[in-house]
Amino acid sequence: MMQVRPDGRWTITWRCRFRSSPSQVFDLLATDEGRRRYWCLQSTQHGSALRMVFATGRVETAELLACRAPTELVLRYFGSVVTIRLQAATGGTDLTLVDDGVDAHEGNEVHAGWLNVLFPLKALADFGIDLRNGDTARSWAQGFLDG
């Protein structure tokens, strides 16, 4: 879901169901080792700074605003605030991701881009599969879904 705020920025919301427990999903989201397994090539956390290196070579430093294991992670990521909430549900976990404050000119790419994070997260958490293709010549920048 996408909503336009009064200031013209976007709020993007995605929900995803996992077979895995909240703590299993949270560990993949909140640890360097976990993020390296599905999201980025390198992840290094120093205090509240998360340095992530992507397959394209792009480097992003996110700011960890809140970390409440195993239910909530809040980041300042690419200039907006991303809140990820995990709720235990019968047989697994419901994840809700809200990215608030996305620049309008980046909204469509960010909206689609979160699927490039959430589907690999689900594949790894629930099935132990890494969906990334591992080919830097076939990355998001070249129009590929993974990279």
N, C-alpha and C positions, 0 to 999 in steps of 0.2 A: 504494500500500500504506500502511496505517496500523497503527501499533503503539502500545500504551499502555505507558509506562514505569512502573517501580515507584512513582514519585512522582505518578502520575496524569496527567502531561503526555503529549502525543502526539509521536511521530516519524512524519513523513509523507515518503514516498519516491515520486518519479515518475521515469520514464525516457522518453527521447524520442530518436528517430532522425532525423538531419538528412542531407540530401544535401550540404550545405555543409561546408567544412573547419572544423577546430577554431578556427583563427584568425579566420575570418569570424563564427562564432557568438560567440566570446569578445569580439570588438570590439563587438558589439551589446549584450552583457551588461555590459561593463566600462567603457563610455564614456558620457558625458552625451549625446552626439549619438545613439548607438545606442539608449539607453533611451528617449529622446524619440520614437523612430520606432515603438515598439510597446508600451511599458510605461506611460509616464506623460506628462503634458503638458509638464512641466518637470523637468529633472534638473540639479543643480549639485553638483559635488564640490569640496570644500575639504579637502585632506589626507585623513583617513580618514572624514570626514563626507559622506554622500550625501543631499542634500535633494531629495525627490521630491514633486511636486505632481500629484495625480490629477484626473481629469475631474470628480469630485464636489466638488472644492475641498479635499479632505483633503490635509494635508501630513504627510509622514513623513520623519524623518531616520534613515537607516540608518547603521550603523557598518561600514566596510570593515575586516574582520579579517585578510584575506589576499587577495593578488592575484598569482597565478602564471600569467602568460600563456604559452601559450594553453590551460592545462589546468585551472585551479582558481580559483574566486572564493568567498570566505567572507564572509558579512554577518551582523550582528546586525540583524534586520529584524522589526519589530512584536514585539519582546521575545524572539524565539527565534533560534537560530543556523541559518543557511541555508548549506549547502555545495553548490556547483554544480561538478561535475567533467565535463570534456570529454575523451573518448578518441577518437583517430583510429581509424577502422575502414574497411574496404574500401568505397570509394565514398562516404565521408562521415564523420560524427561521431556517437558515442553520448553523450548527455547524461544524467547522473544528478543529480537534485536531492534533497537530504535536508534537511528542515526539522525540527530537533530542539528540543523544549521548548515546543511549542504548548500553550497553555492548553486544557484539555479542553472548556470551554464554547465555545471558538472553533474546535475541531477540524474540524467538518464544513465550515464556511465557508472555512477556510484550505485544507483539502484540495481543495475545488472551485475556490477562488480561484487556486491555482497553474496550473490549466488555462487560466485567463484571462490568464496570462502566457506559458505555454509554447506554446500554439497560435498566438498572434500572433507570437511569436518565430520559430517554425518557418515560418509563412507568409511573414514578411519575409525571413528568411535564405535559404530555399530557392526562393521564388517572387517576391520583391519586392513582396508584397501587404501592405497595412496593413488588418487585419481590424477595427480599431476603428470604431465607428459615428460618433464625433465629436459625439454629441448628449448634452449633460450632463443632459437630462431623461430619458434612457434609459440610466442607468448601473447599475453593480453594486448600488447602494443601492436602486434601484427594481426589482431582480430581473432586469435584463438581463445577458446574458453579457459584453457589452463596453460601453465607454462612455468 
